[in-house]
Amino acid sequence: MKGTSLIVSVVLFVAVAVLYVLHFTGSGNSGADISEQNVRQSEPGGLRIAYVKADSVLLNYDLAQDLHDEFAKKQEAYTSEYGTKRQSFEKEAAAFQEKVQRGGFLTEQRAIQERDRLMGKEQEILQLDQDLSTKLAELQTANNQQLLDSLMSYIELLNAKEQYDYIFSASNILIGDEAHNLTSEVLKALNERYAGKKE
């Protein structure tokens, strides 16, 4: 039984090797025949497919860079605002603690009022941190939507002219013919369009 299994495996291996050689050597087809097949595939009866490396476009798109720079500035400003208020609060809290330890308050009621004021200020700072984080998240979402809208509007415009059946995002494509890769064309057009709007 093992001998039969080995023979079948060898025969299958030889068959796959022959198919592989025939496929990649063209099995006698000339270059003209192959290019004729490619032309036939892109004729109106065939499926027209292209792809775009969206991550590459977004990394090199001038609008994406400008939005990122604007986001970084706001993030830095928010961090600075929060840091300044937090530092001020920590100084006040340390001064309060020191005053309590040395008995600097005339009455216990006054110490309780100061403690409550500081607790309220701490809550304001925590709320500020949450508000600023929310604003940054909303800004990031708006930026991403703006980039996606810009990319999709151009691809729809391109497809109105080229009439592809499908345009894929290359993040899911493992192997693809570079002739169907629209990334550089899309990136160039997006940057030109964005430069025109900036002027």
C-alpha positions in Angstrom: 0.0 0.0 0.0 2.9 2.4 0.8 4.5 1.6 -2.5 1.3 2.5 -4.4 1.0 5.8 -2.5 4.6 6.6 -3.3 4.1 5.9 -7.0 1.0 8.1 -7.1 2.8 10.9 -5.3 5.7 10.8 -7.8 3.4 10.8 -10.8 1.4 13.8 -9.4 4.7 15.6 -8.8 5.9 15.0 -12.3 2.5 16.1 -13.7 2.6 19.4 -11.7 6.2 20.0 -12.8 5.2 19.5 -16.5 2.2 21.9 -16.1 4.4 24.5 -14.4 7.1 24.3 -17.2 4.4 24.5 -19.9 2.7 27.4 -18.3 5.7 29.5 -17.7 7.6 28.7 -20.9 4.5 29.6 -22.9 4.2 26.0 -24.4 5.4 27.2 -27.8 3.3 30.4 -27.9 5.1 33.3 -29.3 5.2 36.8 -27.6 2.7 37.9 -30.2 0.2 35.3 -29.1 0.6 36.3 -25.4 0.1 40.0 -26.1 -2.9 39.0 -28.3 -4.4 37.2 -25.3 -3.8 40.2 -23.1 -5.6 42.4 -25.6 -8.5 40.0 -25.7 -8.8 40.0 -21.9 -9.2 43.8 -21.8 -11.8 43.8 -24.7 -15.3 45.0 -23.8 -16.5 41.4 -23.1 -13.7 40.9 -20.4 -13.6 42.1 -16.9 -11.7 45.3 -16.3 -9.9 45.4 -13.0 -7.4 47.8 -11.4 -6.1 48.5 -8.0 -4.7 51.3 -5.9 -2.3 51.1 -2.9 -4.4 53.4 -0.7 -1.9 53.3 2.2 0.8 54.5 -0.2 -1.4 57.2 -1.6 -2.2 58.5 1.9 1.4 58.5 2.9 2.4 60.6 0.0 -0.7 62.8 -0.5 0.1 66.4 0.2 -3.4 66.9 1.8 -2.7 64.0 4.2 0.6 65.6 5.2 -1.0 69.0 5.8 -3.8 67.5 7.8 -1.3 65.6 9.9 0.7 68.7 10.5 -2.4 70.6 11.6 -3.4 67.8 13.8 0.0 67.6 15.4 -0.1 71.4 16.2 -3.5 71.1 17.8 -2.4 68.1 19.8 0.7 70.0 21.0 -1.4 73.0 21.9 -3.9 70.8 23.8 -1.1 69.0 25.6 0.5 72.3 26.6 -2.9 73.7 27.9 -3.6 70.5 29.9 0.0 70.4 31.2 0.0 74.0 32.3 -3.3 73.6 34.2 -2.2 70.3 35.7 1.1 71.8 36.9 -0.7 74.8 38.5 -3.1 72.5 40.3 -0.3 70.3 41.6 1.4 73.4 43.0 -1.8 74.5 44.7 -2.4 71.0 46.1 1.2 70.8 47.5 0.8 74.2 49.1 -2.5 73.2 50.6 -1.0 70.0 52.0 1.9 71.9 53.5 -0.5 74.5 55.0 -2.6 71.7 56.6 0.5 70.0 58.1 1.8 73.2 59.7 -1.7 74.2 60.9 -1.9 77.3 58.7 -5.7 77.4 58.5 -7.5 79.4 61.1 -10.5 77.0 61.2 -11.2 73.5 60.1 -14.1 74.8 58.1 -11.7 77.0 56.0 -9.4 74.0 55.4 -12.5 72.0 54.2 -13.5 74.8 51.8 -10.0 74.9 50.3 -9.9 71.1 50.0 -13.3 71.2 48.2 -12.1 74.0 45.9 -9.0 71.9 45.0 -11.1 68.8 44.4 -13.4 70.8 42.1 -10.4 72.1 40.2 -9.0 68.6 39.8 -12.4 67.5 38.4 -12.2 70.4 35.9 -8.7 69.3 34.9 -9.8 65.7 34.4 -12.8 67.0 32.4 -10.5 69.2 30.3 -8.3 66.1 29.6 -11.4 64.2 28.4 -12.7 67.1 26.3 -9.4 67.6 24.6 -9.0 63.9 23.9 -12.5 63.8 22.4 -11.7 66.9 20.3 -8.5 65.2 19.0 -10.4 62.0 18.2 -13.1 63.9 16.3 -10.5 65.9 14.4 -8.7 62.7 13.5 -12.0 61.1 12.3 -12.8 64.2 10.3 -9.4 64.2 8.7 -9.7 60.5 7.8 -13.1 61.1 6.3 -11.8 64.1 4.3 -8.9 62.0 2.9 -11.3 59.1 2.0 -13.8 61.5 0.3 -11.0 63.0 -1.7 -9.6 59.7 -2.8 -13.0 58.2 -3.6 -14.2 61.3 -5.5 -11.1 61.1 -7.8 -11.4 57.4 -8.3 -15.1 57.8 -9.2 -14.1 60.5 -11.7 -11.3 58.3 -13.1 -13.7 55.4 -13.4 -16.3 57.4 -15.2 -13.7 57.8 -18.0 -11.9 54.4 -17.8 -15.0 52.2 -17.0 -13.4 49.6 -14.8 -15.6 46.9 -13.4 -13.6 46.8 -10.2 -11.0 49.0 -8.5 -9.6 47.3 -5.4 -7.6 48.6 -2.5 -4.2 46.8 -2.8 -4.1 46.0 0.9 -6.0 42.8 0.1 -4.2 41.9 -3.1 -1.2 39.5 -2.8 -0.2 39.4 -6.4 -1.2 41.8 -9.1 0.0 42.9 -12.5 1.6 46.3 -12.2 -0.1 47.3 -15.4 -3.3 47.4 -13.4 -1.8 49.4 -10.5 -3.2 53.0 -10.6 -1.4 54.2 -7.4 1.1 56.6 -9.0 -1.5 58.0 -11.4 -4.0 58.6 -8.6 -1.4 60.1 -6.3 -0.2 62.5 -9.0 -3.7 63.6 -9.9 -4.7 64.1 -6.2 -1.6 66.2 -5.5 -2.1 68.3 -8.6 -5.8 68.8 -7.7 -4.9 69.7 -4.1 -2.1 72.1 -5.2 -4.7 73.9 -7.5 -7.1 74.3 -4.6 -4.4 75.8 -2.3 -3.5 78.5 -4.8 
